[in-house]
Amino acid sequence: MPSPVDEIIAASVRGDLETVAALLERDASLAGAANMLGSTAVHAAHYSGHSGIERLLLSKYRPLDGFLAAELGLEAELRRLLKQNPAFPTERNAAGSTALHGACYWGSVETARMLLDHGADARAVTADSFLQIHPLGCAVASPDVPNPSQDESVVLSLVDLLLDRGADVNARRRDGMTALHSAAYRGHLRVIRRLVERGADRTLEAHDAGPHAGQTPADTAAARGETAAVALLRSL
């Protein structure tokens, strides 16, 4: 049986306003509750094109802040906040992430660019005990609801942006996975090629813990059945 968080996210994806409203009546905190991949009902409604549900969630239950504005690609809102608080790009949310991490994870290229232009650190690491990930790693990952980062062209744009602004192409998250591992996992051939062109090390292995322990990017691609990615990684 799905959890209430999963229920409200699924209802927001399909545009079921009645179910969303009923769930919020029972528990208003569901508007901001995230699943294990960081998706919330607001993200689901926004990127699924259900503006009525998005307005309901934001107007009554979850105030819009700079972190959410960056994730949703709301450039005007983020620009306004940056004028009010120039230090915002270096601040962290309760989970230990900067707004740049969120913008990259949700494929919001222009808000990521805006944050970098205003002092965000392309090498910042999340201050959490789980992933400890860099923005580049966030850019090559993807949430589990419709969002721009499902388009490889968007991921490629973010990769170029971050590397041009000083990101470490071989930065590892806590389990030793790099952006190249993540690109291999997703079978993103253009991203794989670009990362290797920019200096990504194909021989780096994930640490001896977790489901990808000891894997090189090619191993990760092979485990996922991404045969084209395996062939590309072995040919570069």
ROVOGU-626817 format. One line per field, with one value per residue: x, y, z of N, C-alpha, C in turn; residue number from 1; residue in three letters. Coordinates in Angstrom, 2 decimals. Example, Ala and Ser with C-alpha at 12.3 -4.5 7.8 and 13.67 -1.06 7.14 Angstrom:
<recs>
n.c1: c(13.19_12.85)
n.c2: c(-5.69_-2.25)
n.c3: c(7.80_7.08)
ca.c1: c(12.30_13.67)
ca.c2: c(-4.50_-1.06)
ca.c3: c(7.80_7.14)
c.c1: c(13.20_12.90)
c.c2: c(-3.30_0.03)
c.c3: c(7.80_7.87)
resi: c(1_2)
resn: c(ala_ser)
</recs>
This chain:
<recs>
n.c1: c(0.85_0.64_2.43_1.17_2.65_3.60_1.11_0.08_1.94_1.65_-1.02_-0.73_0.88_-0.86_-2.84_-5.00_-6.92_-8.94_-8.25_-5.75_-6.49_-8.09_-6.22_-4.53_-6.25_-6.40_-3.75_-1.74_0.98_1.85_2.17_4.73_6.23_8.76_9.66_11.90_13.59_13.59_11.46_8.51_4.99_4.61_6.70_5.92_3.39_4.04_5.92_4.44_2.59_0.23_-1.21_-3.23_-3.22_-0.64_-0.82_-2.63_-1.12_1.04_-0.15_-1.62_-0.40_2.40_4.87_6.61_10.06_13.53_15.02_13.13_12.19_14.46_14.63_12.27_12.68_11.95_12.65_12.18_11.24_13.45_15.37_14.34_14.58_17.35_18.12_17.16_18.57_21.68_23.50_22.33_22.98_25.03_23.94_22.39_19.86_17.59_18.33_20.96_21.77_22.71_21.03_21.91_22.50_19.88_18.73_20.28_19.70_17.02_17.11_17.10_18.34_18.71_18.21_20.23_22.43_22.04_22.41_25.10_26.24_25.87_27.54_27.40_28.88_30.42_31.66_30.63_29.72_27.10_25.91_25.32_24.66_24.31_24.53_26.45_27.07_28.18_27.29_27.61_27.22_24.55_23.41_23.59_22.05_18.55_15.23_12.18_9.81_8.06_10.32_12.69_15.31_15.13_15.61_18.27_19.70_19.35_20.71_23.27_23.73_23.84_26.06_28.12_27.92_28.54_31.14_32.50_32.42_34.13_33.69_34.63_35.42_35.81_34.71_33.61_30.77_29.59_29.62_31.55_30.84_30.94_30.11_30.33_29.80_27.07_26.04_26.60_24.96_22.47_22.61_23.33_24.66_25.81_26.42_28.23_30.33_31.02_31.85_34.10_35.68_36.20_37.86_37.09_37.67_37.71_38.38_37.90_36.68_33.70_33.26_33.85_31.15_27.61_25.30_26.76_29.35_32.79_32.50_33.40_32.56_31.83_31.19_28.94_27.19_26.96_25.71_23.23_22.32_22.91_24.10_25.12_26.31_28.32_29.90_30.72_32.18_34.28_35.52_36.45)
n.c2: c(-1.19_2.20_4.95_7.93_10.11_9.14_8.79_11.43_12.57_10.96_11.57_14.26_14.17_12.99_14.89_14.98_16.78_16.64_14.43_15.28_17.57_16.36_14.74_16.71_17.97_16.11_15.96_18.53_18.78_17.14_18.55_19.49_17.26_14.91_12.18_9.31_10.02_12.71_14.01_16.03_16.82_19.35_19.66_17.58_18.41_20.86_20.19_18.40_19.92_20.77_23.31_24.25_22.52_22.99_25.70_25.47_23.96_25.71_28.12_27.71_25.80_25.37_27.60_29.45_29.33_30.33_28.03_26.22_27.76_27.77_25.07_24.68_26.22_28.92_31.78_34.59_34.80_33.82_35.70_37.97_37.23_37.03_39.66_40.64_39.10_38.74_36.81_34.39_32.24_30.78_29.68_27.01_24.46_22.72_20.11_20.23_21.01_23.23_25.79_25.48_22.75_21.72_22.99_21.88_19.14_19.07_19.82_22.52_24.70_27.49_28.73_27.53_28.65_31.34_31.26_30.49_32.70_34.49_33.73_31.06_27.91_25.72_23.45_22.70_20.53_18.45_18.71_16.24_12.96_10.93_11.04_13.10_14.79_16.42_19.35_18.60_15.84_15.82_16.93_14.92_12.98_12.04_12.93_11.06_11.81_13.48_15.75_18.31_17.20_14.70_14.86_14.36_16.37_18.57_17.72_17.58_20.29_21.30_19.92_20.99_23.68_23.57_22.43_24.37_26.32_25.49_22.99_19.77_17.22_14.60_14.35_12.67_11.10_10.09_7.26_6.78_6.94_8.59_11.37_10.26_7.56_7.81_8.82_6.62_4.73_5.74_5.52_7.64_8.64_10.89_12.50_10.88_10.83_13.58_14.02_12.34_13.55_15.87_15.06_12.99_10.10_6.87_4.63_4.74_3.29_2.52_2.77_0.15_-0.56_-0.63_-0.88_-0.59_-1.32_-1.43_-1.08_0.09_2.83_1.53_-1.00_-0.37_0.46_-1.96_-3.59_-2.45_-3.12_-1.44_-1.57_-0.08_2.05_0.72_-0.19_2.27_3.42_1.65_2.12_4.69)
n.c3: c(0.00_-0.92_0.60_2.28_1.29_-1.18_-2.36_-2.61_-4.29_-6.60_-7.24_-7.83_-10.09_-11.96_-12.03_-10.26_-8.61_-6.64_-5.02_-4.08_-2.59_-0.62_0.70_1.72_3.48_5.48_6.27_6.30_6.10_4.11_1.78_1.62_2.04_1.24_-0.93_-0.99_-3.03_-3.10_-4.27_-4.26_-3.81_-4.88_-6.77_-8.47_-9.41_-10.63_-12.70_-14.13_-15.27_-13.98_-13.00_-11.31_-9.09_-8.24_-7.49_-5.37_-3.52_-3.02_-2.25_0.08_1.67_1.41_1.62_-0.88_-1.26_-1.74_-2.35_-3.36_-5.50_-7.13_-7.78_-9.22_-11.39_-11.39_-12.41_-12.09_-9.46_-8.06_-8.79_-7.56_-4.86_-4.64_-4.86_-2.46_-0.64_-1.01_-0.16_-0.40_-2.32_-1.10_1.11_3.04_2.99_5.25_4.84_4.23_1.71_-0.98_-2.91_-5.49_-5.75_-5.74_-8.00_-10.05_-9.77_-10.47_-13.09_-13.81_-15.67_-16.12_-13.62_-12.20_-13.51_-12.82_-10.05_-9.92_-11.13_-9.11_-7.08_-6.16_-5.28_-7.37_-6.54_-4.15_-1.46_-0.38_2.94_4.40_5.81_4.07_1.03_0.37_-1.90_-4.94_-6.94_-9.66_-9.61_-8.83_-11.12_-13.02_-12.04_-11.45_-10.47_-9.62_-10.84_-13.54_-15.09_-16.11_-16.21_-17.25_-19.89_-21.94_-23.21_-21.55_-19.26_-20.35_-20.89_-18.27_-17.28_-18.88_-18.08_-15.30_-15.30_-16.72_-14.81_-12.85_-11.59_-10.31_-12.37_-11.64_-9.15_-6.24_-4.76_-1.49_-1.59_-3.44_-6.08_-9.24_-11.43_-13.93_-13.47_-12.88_-15.29_-16.90_-15.68_-16.39_-19.09_-20.77_-23.49_-24.82_-22.65_-21.28_-23.17_-23.19_-20.53_-20.37_-22.34_-20.97_-18.99_-17.24_-15.28_-16.33_-14.94_-12.24_-9.26_-7.46_-3.89_-1.44_-0.52_-0.43_-3.26_-5.62_-5.21_-5.85_-8.57_-11.82_-14.06_-16.49_-15.53_-14.01_-16.01_-17.40_-15.48_-15.49_-17.95_-20.03_-22.83_-24.98_-23.70_-22.28_-24.41_-25.50_-23.37_-23.23_-25.59_-25.69)
ca.c1: c(0.00_1.49_2.39_0.48_3.55_3.53_-0.24_-0.13_2.80_1.01_-2.21_-0.27_1.36_-1.99_-3.74_-6.19_-7.05_-9.81_-7.48_-4.73_-7.15_-8.51_-5.03_-4.06_-7.18_-6.03_-2.39_-1.22_2.43_2.14_2.52_6.19_6.90_9.49_9.94_13.33_14.36_13.51_10.30_7.34_3.80_4.79_7.50_5.13_2.35_4.68_6.53_3.42_1.73_-1.05_-1.02_-4.21_-2.71_0.55_-1.27_-3.22_-0.04_1.87_-0.88_-2.19_0.27_3.88_5.38_7.70_11.32_14.53_15.42_12.09_12.19_15.57_14.29_11.16_13.07_11.22_13.74_11.80_11.20_14.82_16.03_13.84_15.17_18.78_18.26_16.90_19.55_22.78_24.26_21.53_23.59_25.93_23.19_21.97_18.55_17.64_18.95_22.37_22.03_22.55_20.03_22.51_22.28_18.50_18.52_20.92_18.97_15.74_17.31_16.77_19.61_18.83_18.36_21.59_23.33_21.83_23.04_26.56_26.58_25.77_28.48_27.28_30.11_30.22_32.30_30.03_29.28_25.96_26.29_24.43_25.39_23.90_25.20_27.59_27.21_28.49_26.29_27.76_26.54_23.11_23.00_23.53_20.99_17.22_14.11_11.31_8.60_8.43_11.15_13.57_16.54_14.91_16.09_19.73_20.24_19.37_21.83_24.51_23.89_24.26_27.42_29.00_27.87_29.25_32.56_33.03_32.49_35.11_33.35_35.60_34.78_35.94_34.20_32.90_29.85_30.04_29.86_32.60_30.31_31.20_29.10_30.44_29.02_25.64_25.73_26.60_23.74_21.31_22.80_23.40_25.89_26.42_26.98_29.42_31.38_31.45_32.59_35.42_36.42_36.58_38.83_36.57_38.48_36.85_38.84_37.56_35.72_32.92_33.80_33.40_29.91_26.49_24.97_27.69_30.69_33.83_32.18_33.78_31.38_31.42_30.53_27.63_26.38_26.70_24.74_21.93_21.97_23.15_25.20_25.74_27.17_29.49_30.75_31.30_33.18_35.46_36.14_36.99)
ca.c2: c(0.00_3.39_5.87_9.19_10.93_8.59_9.04_12.83_12.79_10.32_12.36_15.51_13.84_12.74_16.03_14.65_17.84_16.21_13.58_16.12_18.39_15.49_14.34_17.88_18.19_15.17_16.23_19.62_18.64_16.37_19.47_19.64_15.99_14.36_10.75_9.02_10.64_14.15_14.56_16.42_17.07_20.61_19.33_16.73_19.22_21.88_19.62_17.67_20.91_20.91_24.57_24.40_21.80_23.72_26.91_25.04_23.57_26.85_29.24_27.38_24.78_25.38_28.87_29.37_29.93_30.35_26.68_25.68_28.55_27.29_23.73_24.77_27.06_30.18_32.75_35.90_34.67_33.68_37.00_38.85_36.82_37.34_41.09_40.81_38.37_38.37_35.66_33.16_31.11_30.00_29.14_25.61_24.15_21.83_18.85_20.46_21.29_24.58_25.89_24.98_21.30_21.47_23.41_20.89_17.87_19.21_20.20_23.94_25.24_28.95_29.11_27.12_29.68_32.54_31.04_30.53_34.11_35.23_33.25_29.65_27.14_24.53_22.31_22.50_19.16_18.46_18.43_15.19_11.72_9.91_11.09_14.02_14.87_17.69_19.74_17.83_14.56_16.09_17.23_13.71_12.16_12.51_12.51_10.01_12.37_14.25_16.92_18.57_16.42_13.47_15.15_14.31_17.67_19.41_17.23_17.99_21.73_21.49_19.42_22.01_24.87_23.34_22.24_25.68_27.14_24.96_21.71_18.68_16.19_13.31_14.43_11.47_11.19_9.31_5.85_6.70_7.09_9.87_11.73_9.31_6.38_8.11_8.89_5.24_4.11_6.22_5.28_8.92_8.51_12.20_12.96_10.06_11.32_14.90_13.89_11.78_14.61_16.89_14.51_11.98_8.88_5.69_3.50_4.91_2.31_2.89_2.23_-1.20_-0.52_-0.25_-1.74_-0.43_-1.51_-1.94_-0.91_1.21_3.25_0.49_-2.06_0.13_0.39_-3.37_-4.08_-1.89_-3.56_-0.33_-2.12_0.97_2.81_-0.12_-0.16_3.60_3.60_0.82_2.58_6.05)
ca.c3: c(0.00_-0.97_1.72_1.93_0.46_-2.54_-2.87_-3.04_-5.46_-7.75_-7.58_-8.43_-11.44_-12.86_-12.03_-9.48_-7.61_-5.54_-4.11_-3.44_-1.58_0.48_1.45_2.46_4.59_6.54_6.75_5.49_5.94_2.90_0.69_1.56_2.36_0.10_-0.93_-0.81_-4.12_-2.99_-4.98_-3.47_-4.61_-5.61_-7.95_-9.36_-10.06_-11.48_-13.90_-14.89_-15.91_-13.29_-12.30_-10.24_-7.92_-7.78_-6.78_-4.10_-2.63_-2.66_-1.64_1.39_2.46_1.38_1.11_-1.85_-0.83_-2.80_-2.72_-4.23_-6.73_-7.95_-8.26_-10.17_-12.50_-11.32_-12.49_-11.55_-8.00_-7.56_-8.98_-6.50_-3.59_-4.66_-4.57_-1.04_0.16_-1.90_0.36_-0.51_-3.04_-0.25_2.24_2.92_3.55_6.42_4.45_4.01_0.30_-1.48_-3.97_-6.73_-5.79_-6.13_-9.39_-10.92_-9.68_-11.18_-14.48_-14.00_-16.15_-15.99_-12.22_-11.83_-14.04_-12.03_-8.75_-10.13_-11.40_-7.84_-6.07_-5.75_-5.42_-8.20_-5.88_-2.82_-1.15_0.54_4.33_4.90_6.11_3.12_-0.27_0.32_-3.35_-5.56_-7.94_-10.90_-9.39_-8.87_-12.49_-13.83_-11.45_-11.84_-9.62_-10.14_-11.42_-14.74_-14.81_-17.26_-16.25_-18.00_-21.23_-21.89_-23.63_-20.36_-18.44_-21.01_-20.66_-16.89_-17.17_-19.46_-17.23_-14.05_-15.57_-17.08_-13.59_-11.90_-10.96_-10.44_-13.19_-10.96_-7.77_-5.80_-3.64_-0.33_-1.94_-4.44_-7.44_-9.89_-12.44_-15.04_-13.06_-13.01_-16.72_-17.38_-15.12_-17.15_-20.52_-21.46_-24.27_-25.06_-21.38_-21.07_-24.06_-22.76_-19.28_-20.67_-23.03_-19.98_-18.05_-16.32_-15.18_-16.53_-14.13_-10.82_-8.75_-6.28_-2.66_-1.09_0.27_-1.26_-4.40_-6.74_-4.66_-6.73_-9.99_-12.67_-14.81_-17.44_-14.74_-13.65_-17.22_-17.70_-14.51_-15.88_-19.29_-20.97_-23.64_-25.79_-22.79_-22.03_-25.61_-25.63_-22.33_-23.55_-26.84_-25.56)
c.c1: c(0.88_1.34_1.61_1.34_3.50_2.17_-0.39_0.77_2.16_-0.22_-1.83_0.24_0.18_-3.02_-5.04_-6.33_-7.88_-9.06_-6.42_-5.35_-7.56_-7.33_-4.49_-4.97_-6.83_-4.67_-1.74_0.29_2.81_2.54_4.02_6.95_7.53_9.61_11.45_14.20_14.22_12.35_9.20_6.16_3.93_5.60_6.66_4.09_2.96_5.17_5.59_2.41_0.38_-1.00_-2.01_-3.77_-1.49_0.15_-1.86_-2.11_0.76_1.11_-1.36_-1.31_1.79_4.37_6.55_8.94_12.33_14.96_14.41_12.02_13.29_15.24_13.21_11.49_12.36_12.23_13.38_11.78_12.61_15.58_15.61_14.48_16.65_19.03_18.07_18.00_20.69_23.57_23.54_22.24_24.53_25.21_22.74_20.59_18.71_18.31_20.44_22.76_21.96_21.47_20.58_22.34_20.86_18.22_19.10_20.15_17.67_15.89_16.97_18.04_19.74_18.92_19.72_22.60_23.25_22.53_24.57_27.02_26.61_26.59_28.32_28.56_29.82_30.85_31.72_29.56_28.12_26.42_25.31_25.26_25.11_24.72_26.47_28.00_27.50_27.36_26.39_27.08_25.04_22.62_22.82_22.56_19.63_16.18_13.20_9.96_9.01_9.21_12.12_14.80_16.35_15.33_17.61_20.36_20.33_20.53_23.16_24.77_24.38_25.69_28.40_29.07_28.73_30.75_33.22_33.20_33.35_34.77_34.44_34.93_34.83_35.49_33.40_31.86_30.31_30.37_30.90_32.14_30.61_30.05_29.15_29.72_27.52_25.21_25.68_25.34_22.52_21.44_22.85_24.72_26.57_27.05_28.25_30.58_31.94_32.28_33.99_36.28_36.94_37.44_38.31_37.38_37.57_37.22_38.46_36.48_34.97_33.49_33.16_32.23_28.79_26.34_25.94_29.14_31.64_33.59_32.88_32.52_30.91_30.72_29.11_26.69_26.00_25.64_23.34_21.48_22.14_24.35_25.89_26.68_28.44_30.45_31.43_32.41_34.44_36.19_36.82_38.44)
c.c2: c(1.25_4.26_7.11_10.11_10.45_8.86_10.46_13.17_12.19_11.10_13.66_15.29_13.67_13.86_15.81_15.63_17.40_15.36_14.38_16.94_17.56_15.06_15.51_18.21_17.31_15.50_17.28_19.49_17.85_17.26_19.60_18.36_15.40_12.85_10.54_9.63_12.15_14.80_14.92_16.62_18.35_20.37_18.55_17.53_20.21_21.27_18.71_18.62_21.11_22.14_24.78_23.71_22.51_24.96_26.55_24.72_24.76_27.93_28.95_26.53_24.85_26.70_28.64_30.05_29.84_28.98_26.07_26.44_28.09_25.94_23.76_25.65_28.39_31.33_34.09_35.87_34.59_35.00_37.99_38.51_37.17_38.82_41.36_40.21_37.89_37.14_34.33_32.02_30.25_29.38_27.71_25.43_23.15_20.50_19.00_20.73_22.77_24.59_25.38_23.47_21.00_21.84_22.39_19.57_17.91_19.74_21.64_24.70_26.73_29.39_28.65_28.17_30.95_32.41_31.09_31.96_34.94_34.57_31.83_28.90_25.86_23.28_22.03_21.05_19.24_18.03_17.45_13.93_10.62_9.97_11.92_14.22_16.29_18.07_18.94_16.46_14.71_16.27_15.97_12.70_12.68_12.04_11.51_10.52_13.17_15.51_17.11_17.70_15.05_13.62_15.22_15.63_18.64_19.00_17.68_19.48_22.01_21.03_20.45_23.24_24.68_23.16_23.55_26.59_26.49_23.67_20.68_17.53_14.82_13.35_13.19_11.82_10.21_7.85_5.69_6.84_8.49_10.18_10.77_8.00_6.63_8.21_7.49_4.50_4.48_5.96_6.54_9.01_9.84_12.75_12.18_10.60_12.67_14.82_13.35_12.80_15.66_16.31_13.47_10.69_7.66_4.54_3.62_3.92_2.87_2.19_0.87_-1.17_-0.12_-1.11_-1.64_-0.65_-2.10_-1.71_0.29_1.69_2.21_-0.66_-1.64_0.07_-1.05_-3.94_-3.59_-2.37_-2.47_-0.69_-1.05_1.81_2.02_-0.03_1.19_3.80_2.79_1.30_3.94_6.04)
c.c3: c(0.00_0.26_1.32_1.06_-0.99_-3.17_-3.39_-4.23_-6.71_-8.19_-8.26_-9.85_-12.40_-12.88_-11.28_-8.32_-6.41_-4.53_-3.37_-2.32_-0.38_1.34_2.28_3.64_5.77_7.14_5.85_5.24_4.69_1.73_0.53_1.83_1.11_0.22_-0.88_-1.91_-4.13_-3.72_-4.00_-4.41_-5.43_-6.89_-8.97_-10.11_-11.04_-12.79_-14.69_-15.52_-15.26_-12.39_-11.17_-8.96_-7.37_-6.99_-5.42_-3.09_-2.12_-1.89_-0.22_2.27_2.48_0.79_0.14_-1.27_-1.97_-3.26_-3.69_-5.55_-7.68_-8.56_-9.34_-11.37_-12.55_-11.24_-11.85_-10.03_-7.42_-7.69_-7.89_-5.17_-3.52_-4.41_-3.08_-0.18_-0.75_-1.45_0.13_-1.24_-2.21_0.95_1.96_3.53_4.70_6.11_4.15_2.57_0.02_-2.55_-5.30_-6.84_-6.30_-7.57_-10.36_-10.93_-10.48_-12.59_-14.79_-14.38_-15.85_-14.53_-11.69_-12.29_-13.19_-10.67_-8.87_-10.38_-10.12_-6.72_-5.59_-6.10_-6.19_-7.59_-4.49_-2.66_-0.17_1.93_4.94_5.15_5.11_1.83_-0.28_-1.15_-3.81_-6.53_-9.24_-10.77_-9.41_-10.29_-13.32_-13.23_-11.90_-10.84_-10.34_-10.63_-12.65_-14.37_-15.97_-17.34_-16.87_-19.46_-21.19_-22.32_-22.45_-19.46_-19.04_-20.81_-19.25_-16.67_-17.70_-18.56_-15.98_-14.27_-15.97_-15.86_-12.50_-11.20_-11.24_-11.18_-12.53_-9.50_-7.44_-4.75_-2.57_-0.67_-3.04_-5.87_-7.95_-10.84_-13.61_-14.71_-13.29_-14.46_-17.33_-16.92_-15.96_-18.65_-21.34_-22.24_-24.51_-23.78_-21.05_-21.90_-23.57_-21.48_-19.52_-21.40_-22.05_-18.85_-17.07_-16.42_-15.26_-15.62_-12.66_-10.41_-7.56_-5.06_-2.33_-0.11_-0.67_-2.49_-5.56_-6.32_-5.69_-8.21_-10.60_-13.38_-15.82_-16.72_-14.38_-14.84_-17.55_-16.77_-14.83_-17.26_-20.34_-21.86_-24.49_-24.93_-22.48_-23.21_-25.76_-24.61_-22.62_-24.79_-26.71_-25.06)
resi: c(1_2_3_4_5_6_7_8_9_10_11_12_13_14_15_16_17_18_19_20_21_22_23_24_25_26_27_28_29_30_31_32_33_34_35_36_37_38_39_40_41_42_43_44_45_46_47_48_49_50_51_52_53_54_55_56_57_58_59_60_61_62_63_64_65_66_67_68_69_70_71_72_73_74_75_76_77_78_79_80_81_82_83_84_85_86_87_88_89_90_91_92_93_94_95_96_97_98_99_100_101_102_103_104_105_106_107_108_109_110_111_112_113_114_115_116_117_118_119_120_121_122_123_124_125_126_127_128_129_130_131_132_133_134_135_136_137_138_139_140_141_142_143_144_145_146_147_148_149_150_151_152_153_154_155_156_157_158_159_160_161_162_163_164_165_166_167_168_169_170_171_172_173_174_175_176_177_178_179_180_181_182_183_184_185_186_187_188_189_190_191_192_193_194_195_196_197_198_199_200_201_202_203_204_205_206_207_208_209_210_211_212_213_214_215_216_217_218_219_220_221_222_223_224_225_226_227_228_229_230_231_232_233_234_235_236)
resn: c(met_pro_ser_pro_val_asp_glu_ile_ile_ala_ala_ser_val_arg_gly_asp_leu_glu_thr_val_ala_ala_leu_leu_glu_arg_asp_ala_ser_leu_ala_gly_ala_ala_asn_met_leu_gly_ser_thr_ala_val_his_ala_ala_his_tyr_ser_gly_his_ser_gly_ile_glu_arg_leu_leu_leu_ser_lys_tyr_arg_pro_leu_asp_gly_phe_leu_ala_ala_glu_leu_gly_leu_glu_ala_glu_leu_arg_arg_leu_leu_lys_gln_asn_pro_ala_phe_pro_thr_glu_arg_asn_ala_ala_gly_ser_thr_ala_leu_his_gly_ala_cys_tyr_trp_gly_ser_val_glu_thr_ala_arg_met_leu_leu_asp_his_gly_ala_asp_ala_arg_ala_val_thr_ala_asp_ser_phe_leu_gln_ile_his_pro_leu_gly_cys_ala_val_ala_ser_pro_asp_val_pro_asn_pro_ser_gln_asp_glu_ser_val_val_leu_ser_leu_val_asp_leu_leu_leu_asp_arg_gly_ala_asp_val_asn_ala_arg_arg_arg_asp_gly_met_thr_ala_leu_his_ser_ala_ala_tyr_arg_gly_his_leu_arg_val_ile_arg_arg_leu_val_glu_arg_gly_ala_asp_arg_thr_leu_glu_ala_his_asp_ala_gly_pro_his_ala_gly_gln_thr_pro_ala_asp_thr_ala_ala_ala_arg_gly_glu_thr_ala_ala_val_ala_leu_leu_arg_ser_leu)
</recs>
